[in-house]
């Protein structure tokens, strides 16, 4: 059970890292699209292009928020399992210390 939990925690942390990296990219793209959508008319972008960039940026923000929600939930799960593993380790160390004292 401990090795399986360690593997599960490691996979959770890898997934958490992937979600955070993906969210960072999505937020960057969303920001670029939203900034371009706000350029004045003299920036050689038509109103339709600016509207499309704005809609794309908002869609990317929604996707990034979903990824961050999942990352937050996963982070809470990994943290909870880590705390449980640390408590189990402390209990085992205490048992060993008690056995050595006898």
N, C-alpha and C positions, 0 to 999 in steps of 0.2 A: 504493500500500500504506500509506503514512503517513497519508493523509487517512482511509482506511477504518479504520485502527487508532485514530486519534483519535476518530472517530465511535463506534467500538465501545467505547472507553474511556469516552466521555461517556455513552453509553447504559448502560454498566455502573454508572457512578456514580449515574445517575438511578434505576436499579433498586435499587441498594444503599440509597439514601435512602428509596425507597418501602418496601422491606422493613423497614428500621429503624423508620420511622414506624408501619407496620402492627404490628410487634412491640410497640412501646411501647403502642399502644392495646389490643392483646390482653392484654398483661401487666397493664395497669390494670384492665380488665374482669375478668380472672381474680382479681386481688387483691380487688376489691370483692365478687365472688361468694364467694370463700373466706372473707373476713371476715364476710360476712352469714351464711354457713353455720355459723359458730362462735358466733353470738349466743346468749345464754341463752334458755331457753324463754319467759321473760317478755317477749321482744322481739316478740311477736305473730306469730311464724313457726312453722308446724307443723314437726314432725320431718321429714315428707315434703318440705316446701319446702326446709328446710335441707339435706337429703340431695341434692336436685336441684341446689341452688346449688353445693354442694361438688363434685358430679360435673361440672357445667358448668365450674366454675373449673379443675378438673384437665384437662378437655378443652381449654380455652383455653390452659393452660400448655403442653400438648403441641403445639398449633398454633404457639404463639409460639416454642417451642424449634426446631421445624422451620424456621420463617422465619429465625431467627437462625443456624441451621446453613447455610442457603442464603446468607444475607448474609455469613457468614464465608468461605465458599468463593468467593463473588463478589469479596469484598474482596481475598483472596489473589490471585485472577486479575488484577484491576485493578492491584494493586500490582506484580505480576510484569511486566505489560505496560508499566507506567509506568517501571519500572527499565530494561527493555529499550529503551524509547524514549529515555530519558535517556542510556543508553550509546551508542546510535546517534547522538544529537545531539552528544555529546562527541567521538565518532570523526569525525563530519563537520567539526566545528569544528577538530579537530586536522589533518585533511586540508587544510582551507582555509588554516590557519596555515602548514603545510608548503609549500603551493603558493605562498603569498605570499612566503615566505622565499627561494624560488628565484629 
